[in-house]
């Protein structure tokens, strides 16, 4: 095993195992403050997976609760254009991966989607031999992220250990995304509550001023009437 590590280090950039990869990525995730933007997390995760798993490239595609909120980060040098791909362009893949938590080889995903009316982007990715593996990230309220991985350095296939590593990383990433989303939602709720509070204060102040004006007008009218009555009595 020691000889294998040495050869892998020389040829493919270093040996790795479950504890080293999961530990490194977990350490990176712990450094993320929950007030960080989703974009920061997407970039960190794609870079971490690419460097730790020794793959040629990694693309992390994320879609939040709103379809318009799509973030894409690519680490490495893919030979397939990924930067313009949106989750909405992968409807069949998105629907399938939302109900699964395990990494899936691209060839297996093709079998599962056999007979589906694939989009142009889905055809392109699923038929590209450089796309090897898909890993889901589960966010809140049907939001979803997808790791798309190329082959490993040297063309080595992903084995069961690799899949176990990526499944654990996917779970950790899911927890991180969910926590960040929850914090952002709580902050948004707090901002809305503060706005409601200001609106209530403003409404109360306007009502106080209105009542004050009405009382003032009533007092003035009463004084005018009294003055008119006194004038008549003096006659």
HELIX and SHEET records of a PDB file:
HELIX    1   1 UNK A    2  UNK A   12  1                                  11    
HELIX    2   2 UNK A   18  UNK A   30  1                                  13    
HELIX    3   3 UNK A   38  UNK A   52  1                                  15    
HELIX    4   4 UNK A   87  UNK A   89  5                                   3    
HELIX    5   5 UNK A   91  UNK A   98  1                                   8    
HELIX    6   6 UNK A  106  UNK A  112  1                                   7    
HELIX    7   7 UNK A  120  UNK A  126  1                                   7    
HELIX    8   8 UNK A  153  UNK A  155  5                                   3    
HELIX    9   9 UNK A  160  UNK A  234  1                                  75    
SHEET    1   A 5 UNK A  70  UNK A  76  0                                        
SHEET    2   A 5 UNK A  57  UNK A  63 -1                                        
SHEET    3   A 5 UNK A 144  UNK A 149 -1                                        
SHEET    4   A 5 UNK A 133  UNK A 138 -1                                        
SHEET    5   A 5 UNK A 104  UNK A 105 -1                                        
END                                                                             
